[in-house]
Amino acid sequence: MVAWQAYFLLIPLLTSTTGAAQYMMQDAALLNYIDRRFLSLETRLEKCNQDLLDYVEEFRDFSKIVLSRLAGLHTDKAEVKSEVENLLTRLEHAQRDIDYFGSVTDSNACIEVHEELVKQQLLEEAEEKKKLKLMLNASCDHSLAGIKSLKIVKKTGEKQGSWMKDPGKKHTKIYLLSGPVNNIILEFANIMTFMENNQTLKARRVTLPFPWEGTGHTIYQGFLFYHRYGSLNEIIKFNILRRNVADQMLLPGAGRIPAYQLSPHTKIDLAVDEQGLWALHAEPETGGNIVITKINHVTLAVEHTWDSPCSSRDAEAAFMACNTLHVVYNLPSGGSSRIQCVYDVLDDANAYRNPGLHFPKRRGSHSTIHYNPKEKQLFAWGDGSQIIYKLHTEQKV
């Protein structure tokens, strides 16, 4: 009996001792956590203060360089005087801010500096132009001066379509893509085979996994690039030899309105010139003017975009040649096609021109016009006929 009484007395004592030990362990863990957090914050604060000191020193050194260079300019010239005064004012304001930052480096505040350096602001435009010229390998030294002649190669009868050669390959194959919506490519061994009467029997048929929309497709380096039917702005890269989809992309801003008012089925027009793959389309935000996008044909990455001054109103087609957009206009009833807007993406001084170049000896309309940079010819589809236009070029001034 006595033993049982002693047992019941010990239970509360043991429970109390165990609870106290647990609380001590929790307190120790909490203190350890708080200590680690403070250590982390102190380390980050120390790094922040050191970064701020580095920013201050870097800016002061750069200010000395800029001021020394500005001192050597002829400030009496009207064209640089205002710019120099503006730079000096900005430097004075920035110097006051930097002096203030330097005075508070011993505080606990961490200030992030988001402004770009003055040097980057001064060189930004020049660097952008340099990158564009390097990207496009601006080796084109000629411009379109006229259209010399035409040859109607064949008349298949389909109102809309597209035909072309691959300018990136050393072969003579001809590709025919008939209709504004289809999924069958006809491949011919050469242009003589294409011109034969019963041409479909001698053609290799390539079936696409997704149909195309419009007539703005192009073939380059063994791949067909086309706007996928039913999508807003999806571009498919199709390997013709292997017959599979190699890649796909979405072209920002495209697909909402036709690229050309007189060719309403074509929302995205893909083009090839000496510099590679381009995409042409119109946007409501540009007032219907044509937007030019340079695309990397290997990765399908957008490299650069330009808003051209060329309107899509009364336009039936366009093509790129030597970094330059050429827009073809006509009458809604179908008249004499003419190039009335030319826009060079690299030539600021002479970027926009209205040459008024007429297509010779023919009245009607075109559903598509493709430039072949290897042969310096236009492959056009006009009122059911497949046409080649020979071009007259001249040296750029």
C-alpha positions as CSV (number, residue, x, y, z in Angstrom):
1,M,0.0,0.0,0.0
2,V,2.8,2.4,0.9
3,A,4.6,1.5,-2.3
4,W,1.5,2.5,-4.4
5,Q,1.3,5.8,-2.6
6,A,4.9,6.6,-3.3
7,Y,4.4,5.7,-7.0
8,F,1.5,8.1,-7.4
9,L,3.5,10.9,-5.7
10,L,6.4,10.4,-8.1
11,I,4.3,10.6,-11.3
12,P,3.6,14.4,-11.1
13,L,7.3,15.0,-10.2
14,L,8.6,13.1,-13.2
15,T,6.1,14.7,-15.5
16,S,7.1,18.2,-14.3
17,T,10.8,17.5,-14.8
18,T,10.2,16.1,-18.4
19,G,8.1,19.2,-19.3
20,A,10.7,21.6,-18.0
21,A,13.4,19.8,-20.1
22,Q,11.3,20.0,-23.2
23,Y,10.7,23.8,-22.7
24,M,14.5,24.3,-22.3
25,M,15.2,22.4,-25.5
26,Q,12.6,24.5,-27.4
27,D,14.0,27.8,-26.0
28,A,17.5,26.7,-27.0
29,A,16.4,25.9,-30.5
30,L,14.6,29.3,-30.8
31,L,17.7,31.2,-29.6
32,N,19.8,29.3,-32.1
33,Y,17.4,30.2,-34.9
34,I,17.3,33.8,-33.9
35,D,21.1,33.9,-33.7
36,R,21.5,32.4,-37.2
37,R,18.9,34.9,-38.7
38,F,20.7,37.8,-37.2
39,L,24.0,36.5,-38.5
40,S,22.5,36.2,-42.0
41,L,21.1,39.7,-41.9
42,E,24.3,41.2,-40.6
43,T,26.2,39.5,-43.5
44,R,23.8,40.8,-46.1
45,L,23.9,44.3,-44.6
46,E,27.7,44.3,-44.7
47,K,27.7,43.2,-48.4
48,C,25.1,45.8,-49.2
49,N,27.2,48.6,-47.6
50,Q,30.3,47.3,-49.4
51,D,28.3,47.3,-52.8
52,L,27.2,50.9,-52.1
53,L,30.7,52.0,-51.5
54,D,31.8,50.3,-54.7
55,Y,29.0,52.2,-56.6
56,V,30.0,55.5,-55.1
57,E,33.7,55.0,-56.1
58,E,32.8,53.8,-59.6
59,F,30.5,56.7,-60.3
60,R,33.0,59.3,-59.0
61,D,35.7,57.8,-61.2
62,F,33.4,57.8,-64.2
63,S,32.3,61.4,-63.5
64,K,35.9,62.5,-63.6
65,I,36.4,60.8,-67.0
66,V,33.2,62.3,-68.4
67,L,33.9,65.8,-67.1
68,S,37.4,65.7,-68.6
69,R,36.1,64.7,-72.0
70,L,33.3,67.3,-71.9
71,A,35.9,70.0,-71.1
72,G,37.5,69.3,-74.4
73,L,34.4,69.8,-76.5
74,H,33.8,73.1,-78.4
75,T,30.8,74.3,-76.3
76,D,30.4,77.3,-78.5
77,K,28.9,75.2,-81.3
78,A,25.1,75.3,-81.2
79,E,24.6,71.6,-81.9
80,V,26.5,70.4,-78.9
81,K,26.1,73.3,-76.5
82,S,22.6,72.3,-75.3
83,E,23.7,68.7,-75.0
84,V,26.7,69.6,-72.9
85,E,24.7,71.8,-70.6
86,N,22.2,69.1,-70.1
87,L,24.9,66.5,-69.3
88,L,26.5,68.9,-66.8
89,T,23.2,69.5,-65.1
90,R,22.5,65.8,-64.9
91,L,26.0,65.1,-63.5
92,E,25.6,67.8,-60.9
93,H,22.3,66.3,-59.7
94,A,23.8,62.8,-59.8
95,Q,26.9,64.0,-57.9
96,R,24.7,65.4,-55.1
97,D,22.8,62.1,-54.9
98,I,26.1,60.2,-54.8
99,D,27.5,62.4,-52.0
100,Y,24.3,61.8,-50.0
101,F,24.7,58.0,-50.5
102,G,28.3,58.2,-49.4
103,S,27.3,60.0,-46.2
104,V,24.9,57.3,-45.2
105,T,27.0,54.2,-45.9
106,D,27.4,53.6,-42.1
107,S,23.6,53.4,-41.6
108,N,21.6,50.2,-41.7
109,A,19.7,51.2,-44.9
110,C,20.4,49.2,-48.1
111,I,19.8,51.3,-51.2
112,E,19.6,49.6,-54.6
113,V,20.8,51.8,-57.5
114,H,18.6,51.1,-60.6
115,E,19.7,53.9,-62.8
116,E,21.9,53.1,-65.8
117,L,25.2,54.7,-66.1
118,V,25.5,57.8,-68.1
119,K,28.0,56.1,-70.4
120,Q,25.4,53.4,-71.3
121,Q,22.8,56.1,-72.0
122,L,25.2,58.0,-74.4
123,L,26.2,54.8,-76.3
124,E,22.9,53.0,-76.3
125,E,21.7,54.1,-79.7
126,A,25.1,53.6,-81.4
127,E,25.5,50.2,-79.9
128,E,22.0,49.1,-81.1
129,K,22.8,50.1,-84.6
130,K,26.1,48.3,-84.5
131,K,24.4,45.1,-83.2
132,L,21.8,45.3,-86.0
133,K,24.4,45.7,-88.7
134,L,26.4,42.8,-87.3
135,M,23.3,40.6,-86.9
136,L,22.2,41.3,-90.5
137,N,25.7,41.1,-91.8
138,A,25.0,44.3,-93.8
139,S,26.8,43.2,-97.0
140,C,24.0,44.2,-99.4
141,D,25.3,46.9,-101.7
142,H,22.5,47.0,-104.3
143,S,18.9,48.1,-104.4
144,L,15.9,47.4,-106.6
145,A,15.8,49.9,-109.6
146,G,13.1,48.2,-111.7
147,I,11.4,45.1,-113.0
148,K,12.9,44.2,-116.4
149,S,10.6,41.4,-117.7
150,L,8.2,38.6,-116.8
151,K,7.8,35.0,-117.8
152,I,4.5,33.1,-117.2
153,V,5.9,29.7,-116.4
154,K,2.6,27.8,-115.9
155,K,-1.1,28.4,-115.3
156,T,-2.5,25.9,-112.7
157,G,-5.8,27.8,-112.5
158,E,-6.0,28.0,-108.7
159,K,-6.8,31.6,-107.8
160,Q,-4.5,31.7,-104.8
161,G,-1.3,29.9,-104.0
162,S,2.5,30.0,-103.7
163,W,5.4,28.5,-105.6
164,M,9.2,28.9,-105.0
165,K,12.7,27.5,-104.9
166,D,14.8,27.0,-101.8
167,P,17.5,29.8,-102.1
168,G,19.5,28.2,-99.2
169,K,20.1,24.9,-101.0
170,K,22.0,24.1,-104.1
171,H,19.3,22.3,-106.0
172,T,16.7,23.1,-108.7
173,K,13.6,21.7,-107.0
174,I,10.3,23.6,-107.4
175,Y,7.7,23.6,-104.7
176,L,4.0,24.3,-105.3
177,L,1.6,25.1,-102.5
178,S,-1.9,25.5,-103.9
179,G,-4.8,27.3,-102.2
180,P,-5.2,29.5,-99.1
181,V,-5.8,26.4,-96.9
182,N,-4.2,23.1,-97.7
183,N,-1.7,20.5,-96.3
184,I,-0.2,19.0,-99.4
185,I,3.1,20.3,-100.9
186,L,4.0,19.2,-104.5
187,E,7.8,18.9,-105.1
188,F,9.2,18.8,-108.6
189,A,12.7,17.8,-109.6
190,N,13.2,21.0,-111.7
191,I,11.3,23.7,-113.5
192,M,11.1,21.7,-116.7
193,T,9.2,19.0,-114.9
194,F,7.0,21.6,-113.3
195,M,6.1,23.1,-116.7
196,E,4.9,19.8,-118.2
197,N,1.2,19.4,-118.7
198,N,0.5,16.5,-116.4
199,Q,2.7,17.9,-113.7
200,T,0.9,16.4,-110.7
201,L,1.8,12.8,-111.7
202,K,5.6,13.6,-111.6
203,A,5.5,15.5,-108.3
204,R,6.5,14.2,-104.9
205,R,3.6,14.7,-102.5
206,V,4.5,15.9,-99.0
207,T,1.7,15.8,-96.4
208,L,1.9,18.3,-93.6
209,P,0.7,17.4,-90.1
210,F,-1.1,20.8,-89.9
211,P,-2.6,22.8,-92.8
212,W,-1.4,26.2,-93.7
213,E,-3.3,29.5,-93.7
214,G,-2.9,32.1,-96.4
215,T,-0.1,32.2,-99.0
216,G,2.7,33.7,-96.9
217,H,4.8,30.6,-96.5
218,T,8.5,30.2,-97.6
219,I,11.1,27.5,-97.9
220,Y,14.6,28.0,-96.6
221,Q,17.5,25.7,-95.8
222,G,15.4,22.6,-96.4
223,F,12.5,23.8,-94.1
224,L,9.1,25.0,-94.8
225,F,8.0,27.9,-92.6
226,Y,4.2,28.6,-92.6
227,H,1.3,30.0,-90.6
228,R,-0.7,27.2,-89.0
229,Y,-4.3,27.2,-90.0
230,G,-6.8,27.9,-87.2
231,S,-4.1,29.5,-85.0
232,L,-3.8,33.2,-84.3
233,N,0.0,33.6,-84.9
234,E,1.7,30.1,-84.7
235,I,4.5,29.6,-87.2
236,I,5.5,26.0,-88.0
237,K,9.0,25.0,-89.0
238,F,8.6,21.8,-91.1
239,N,11.6,19.5,-92.2
240,I,10.7,18.7,-95.8
241,L,13.1,15.8,-96.1
242,R,12.3,14.1,-92.8
243,R,8.6,15.1,-93.0
244,N,8.3,16.2,-89.4
245,V,7.8,19.4,-87.4
246,A,11.2,20.7,-86.3
247,D,10.0,23.7,-84.2
248,Q,7.2,26.2,-83.8
249,M,6.8,29.7,-82.4
250,L,4.2,32.4,-81.7
251,L,4.8,35.7,-83.5
252,P,3.8,38.6,-81.0
253,G,1.2,41.0,-82.2
254,A,0.4,39.1,-85.5
255,G,-2.6,37.4,-86.8
256,R,-5.4,39.8,-85.9
257,I,-5.8,41.6,-89.2
258,P,-4.6,40.7,-92.8
259,A,-1.0,41.6,-93.7
260,Y,-2.4,43.1,-96.9
261,Q,-5.9,44.5,-97.4
262,L,-6.2,43.0,-100.9
263,S,-5.0,39.5,-99.8
264,P,-7.3,38.9,-96.7
265,H,-6.4,35.2,-96.3
266,T,-2.8,36.0,-95.5
267,K,-2.3,37.2,-91.9
268,I,1.4,36.4,-91.7
269,D,3.8,36.7,-94.7
270,L,7.1,34.9,-94.3
271,A,9.9,36.1,-96.5
272,V,13.6,35.3,-97.3
273,D,16.4,37.6,-98.5
274,E,20.2,37.7,-98.4
275,Q,20.0,38.0,-94.6
276,G,17.7,35.1,-93.9
277,L,14.1,34.7,-92.6
278,W,11.6,37.6,-92.0
279,A,8.0,37.9,-91.0
280,L,5.6,40.6,-92.3
281,H,2.3,41.4,-90.7
282,A,0.0,44.3,-89.8
283,E,-1.3,45.4,-86.4
284,P,-4.2,47.6,-85.3
285,E,-1.8,49.5,-83.0
286,T,0.3,50.7,-85.9
287,G,-2.8,51.9,-87.8
288,G,-2.6,49.0,-90.2
289,N,1.0,49.7,-91.2
290,I,3.2,46.7,-91.9
291,V,5.5,45.4,-89.1
292,I,8.8,43.8,-90.0
293,T,10.3,41.1,-87.7
294,K,13.7,39.4,-88.2
295,I,13.6,35.8,-87.1
296,N,16.5,33.4,-86.5
297,H,15.6,30.5,-88.9
298,V,17.6,28.0,-86.7
299,T,16.1,28.8,-83.3
300,L,12.9,30.7,-84.3
301,A,13.9,33.5,-81.9
302,V,12.8,37.0,-82.7
303,E,15.9,39.1,-83.3
304,H,14.4,42.5,-83.9
305,T,11.2,44.3,-84.9
306,W,10.5,47.5,-86.9
307,D,7.3,49.4,-87.4
308,S,7.4,50.5,-91.0
309,P,5.6,53.5,-92.5
310,C,4.1,51.3,-95.3
311,S,0.4,50.9,-95.1
312,S,-1.4,47.6,-95.6
313,R,-4.3,49.5,-97.2
314,D,-4.6,48.6,-100.9
315,A,-1.6,46.4,-100.6
316,E,-1.7,42.9,-102.2
317,A,1.8,41.6,-101.4
318,A,5.3,42.4,-100.2
319,F,8.8,41.0,-100.2
320,M,12.1,41.6,-98.5
321,A,15.3,42.1,-100.5
322,C,18.6,43.2,-99.1
323,N,17.2,44.3,-95.7
324,T,14.5,46.3,-97.5
325,L,10.7,46.0,-97.5
326,H,9.0,46.4,-100.8
327,V,5.2,46.7,-100.7
328,V,3.1,46.1,-103.8
329,Y,-0.2,48.0,-104.2
330,N,-3.1,47.6,-106.6
331,L,-6.7,48.4,-107.2
332,P,-9.4,46.3,-105.4
333,S,-10.7,45.4,-108.9
334,G,-7.2,44.4,-110.0
335,G,-5.2,46.8,-112.1
336,S,-1.5,47.4,-112.7
337,S,0.6,46.3,-109.7
338,R,3.2,48.8,-108.5
339,I,5.8,49.1,-105.7
340,Q,5.0,52.3,-103.9
341,C,6.6,51.9,-100.5
342,V,10.2,50.9,-99.9
343,Y,11.6,50.8,-96.3
344,D,15.3,50.0,-95.6
345,V,15.6,48.9,-91.9
346,L,19.3,49.9,-91.8
347,D,19.3,53.2,-93.7
348,D,18.1,56.0,-91.5
349,A,18.9,58.7,-94.0
350,N,17.0,57.0,-96.8
351,A,14.8,54.6,-95.0
352,Y,11.5,55.4,-96.7
353,R,11.0,55.9,-100.5
354,N,8.2,55.8,-103.0
355,P,9.8,54.6,-106.2
356,G,6.6,54.0,-108.1
357,L,7.9,50.8,-109.8
358,H,5.3,49.1,-112.1
359,F,5.2,45.5,-113.0
360,P,5.5,45.2,-116.8
361,K,3.0,44.1,-119.5
362,R,0.4,42.7,-117.1
363,R,-2.8,43.7,-115.4
364,G,-4.4,41.7,-112.6
365,S,-3.5,40.9,-109.0
366,H,-1.0,38.8,-107.1
367,S,-1.8,36.5,-104.2
368,T,1.9,36.2,-103.3
369,I,5.3,37.5,-104.4
370,H,8.5,35.8,-103.1
371,Y,12.1,37.1,-103.6
372,N,14.8,34.6,-104.4
373,P,18.1,36.1,-103.3
374,K,20.2,33.4,-105.1
375,E,18.7,34.1,-108.5
376,K,17.7,37.8,-107.9
377,Q,14.2,37.1,-109.2
378,L,10.6,37.3,-108.0
379,F,8.4,34.1,-107.9
380,A,4.8,35.4,-108.1
381,W,1.3,33.8,-108.2
382,G,-1.1,36.0,-110.1
383,D,-4.7,35.1,-111.1
384,G,-3.8,31.4,-111.3
385,S,-0.5,31.8,-113.1
386,Q,3.0,31.1,-111.8
387,I,5.2,34.0,-112.9
388,I,8.9,34.9,-112.7
389,Y,9.9,38.6,-112.7
390,K,13.5,39.5,-113.5
391,L,14.8,42.4,-111.6
392,H,17.1,45.4,-112.4
393,T,19.3,46.4,-109.5
394,E,21.7,49.3,-109.0
395,Q,24.6,50.1,-106.6
396,K,23.5,51.7,-103.4
397,V,24.6,55.3,-103.1
